[in-house]
Amino acid sequence: MSPPLEYISLLRPKHSDFLSTMTREEKEVMDQHIAYTRRLFEQGKILLGGAAVDGSIGILVLQVDTAEEARIIYENDPAVKAEIGYPELHPFRIGLFSHELPIRG
């Protein structure tokens, strides 16, 4: 079996004040996005996820078996499907990682 692959998924909102001006529909999409990513995290498909506190970018680091699996996860993200931002998906290699990093909820 091949070692797992990492991918980074980025989402930049279409407007800089996204967090303070989300429409009801955008809020619903973001709630769906959060539920989707939590399920993937519980399945071990997301190593790290979070967003800049100013809302300028959201980041997911995926750990998958194939490039196709990364693409499917990415394309099925409710935020990507709803086109509420500018999404990107790239192969990624973790160079530094601290297992002692505190998790903040």
C-alpha positions in Angstrom: 0.0 0.0 0.0 1.3 3.5 -0.9 1.8 6.1 1.8 -1.0 8.6 2.2 -0.9 11.8 0.3 -1.5 15.3 1.6 -3.4 18.0 -0.2 -4.2 21.6 0.9 -7.6 23.0 0.1 -7.9 26.8 0.3 -11.0 29.0 0.2 -10.8 32.7 -0.1 -14.1 34.6 0.3 -15.3 36.7 -2.7 -15.5 39.8 -0.4 -13.2 40.9 2.4 -16.0 41.5 4.9 -17.5 38.0 4.4 -17.7 37.2 8.2 -19.7 40.3 9.0 -21.9 40.4 5.9 -22.8 36.8 5.2 -26.3 36.4 3.8 -28.6 33.8 5.3 -27.9 31.5 2.4 -24.1 31.9 2.8 -24.5 31.2 6.6 -26.4 28.0 5.7 -23.7 26.9 3.3 -21.0 27.6 5.9 -22.9 25.5 8.5 -23.1 22.7 5.9 -19.3 23.2 5.2 -18.5 22.9 8.9 -20.6 19.7 9.3 -19.0 18.2 6.2 -15.5 18.9 7.4 -16.1 17.7 10.9 -17.3 14.3 9.4 -14.2 14.1 7.3 -12.0 15.0 10.4 -13.7 12.2 12.3 -12.9 9.8 9.4 -9.2 10.8 9.5 -9.3 12.5 6.1 -8.6 16.0 7.5 -5.3 16.5 9.5 -5.9 20.2 10.1 -8.5 22.8 9.4 -9.1 26.3 10.3 -9.6 29.9 9.1 -7.8 33.2 9.5 -9.6 35.2 12.3 -10.2 38.0 9.9 -12.0 35.6 7.5 -9.6 36.1 4.6 -8.9 32.4 4.0 -10.0 29.0 5.2 -7.5 26.0 5.0 -7.9 22.3 5.1 -5.0 19.8 5.0 -6.3 16.5 3.7 -4.7 13.1 4.1 -6.0 10.7 1.4 -5.0 7.6 -0.5 -5.3 9.0 -4.0 -5.4 12.3 -5.9 -8.9 11.3 -7.0 -10.1 11.0 -3.4 -8.8 14.5 -2.7 -10.6 15.9 -5.8 -13.8 14.2 -4.8 -13.6 15.6 -1.2 -12.8 19.0 -2.6 -15.6 19.0 -5.2 -18.2 17.9 -2.7 -17.4 20.6 -0.1 -20.7 22.6 0.2 -18.7 25.9 0.2 -16.9 24.9 -3.1 -20.2 23.7 -4.7 -22.0 26.9 -3.7 -19.2 29.0 -5.2 -19.1 31.4 -2.2 -15.3 31.9 -2.6 -12.3 31.2 -4.7 -11.3 27.6 -4.0 -8.0 26.0 -4.7 -6.7 22.4 -4.3 -2.9 21.6 -4.3 -0.7 18.6 -3.6 1.0 19.4 -0.3 3.9 18.1 1.7 4.1 18.8 5.4 7.6 20.0 6.3 7.2 20.9 9.9 4.6 19.7 12.4 4.3 19.9 16.2 2.3 17.2 17.9 2.2 19.5 20.9 0.1 22.2 19.2 -2.9 23.1 21.4 -6.3 22.6 19.7 -8.6 25.6 20.1 -12.3 25.2 19.4 
